[in-house]
Amino acid sequence: MIPLEHFLVVSGALFSLGLYTVLARRNGVLVLMGVELMLNGVTLNLVAFSVFSDPQRLVGQIFAIFVITVAAAEVALALAIILRLYRNRQTANVDQADLMRW
């Protein structure tokens, strides 16, 4: 059986890579990919703690399903905003998102 520490290291690496991607990139799609990596790291953490604390209770798996559902809704909304930004400014640069005024 794989120890809990291995899961924590992988989830920490996913979260760190996602955080770096969000902070270092300016393209909106790449920022969304970084946010998804961060949410996947959190989901892996929730499921690992749930399995290792009490395998009979499904609390961590239920929270993971909620995180995945919220992530899907967040991506749909953010992608729509990025597409609107691209149509208005011909760029997906998130630095120019403040230029979207009525």
Secondary structure, 3 states (H helix, E strand, C coil): CCCHHHHHHHHHHHHHHHHHHHHHCCEHHHHHHHHHHHHHHHHHHHHHHHHHHCCCCCHHHHHHHHHHHHHHHHHHHHHHHHHHHHHHHCCCEHHHHHHCCC
